[in-house]
Amino acid sequence: MLAYLIILVITFLGLFTGLLIGWLAKEELKPGRKYLSIFKHVLFIAILIIFFVKNWSVLFVIFIAGLIIIYSFSKHWETLYYYALAVIFFLSWRYNGFAFLGPLIFLYGFPIGSIYLLEHMKVQRKQVLLGVLRQYSGFLIIGVLLGLLGLVI
C-alpha cells in the first residue's frame, strides 16, 4: 500500500512538472499550445489502450465508456478525465499494467500543467500552484480512497 501511495503522489507531480516547464519556457507556451493539446490527447488514448489490453473485461469497458460519456457532457471534462485516471491507476495497480500506466499518467500531467499555466499566466505563481492543487487534488483523493478500499476488499 505504501508503494501505491508513493507512486500515486509521484504521478500527481507530473502536473507541477508541467508548470515548471511552462515557467521555464513561457514564450513557447502560446505557440506550443496546439502541440501540448495533441500530446495530451495521444497520451490519454495510449493510457486507455494499454489499460484495455492489460485488463480486457466487459466490466472495465463498460465502466470506462460510461465515465467518458458522462464526462464528455461536463464543462470540466479535462479535470474529470484526470480524476478518471485515478480510477484507471488503481485498477491497473490492482490487476495488471501498472508499470506502463504510472509513467504515462505522470507524462499526461506535463501538458495539463503547462496549459493550465498558459490560461493563468497573469496570476502569481503561488496562486497558480494553489489553483492546480485545488483543481486536480481529486486525483489524489480518489486514488487514496480507492487504495484504502483495495485494502478492505
Buried (B, 14 or more C-beta within 10 A) or exposed (E): EEEBBEBBEEBBBBBBBBBBBBBEEEEBBEEBBEEBEEBBEEBBEBBBEBBBEBBEEEEBEEBBEEBBEEBEEEEEBBBBBBBBBBBBBBBBBBEBBBEBBBEBBBBBBBBBBBBBBBEBEEEEEEEBBEBBEEBBEBBBEBBBEBBEEBEEE
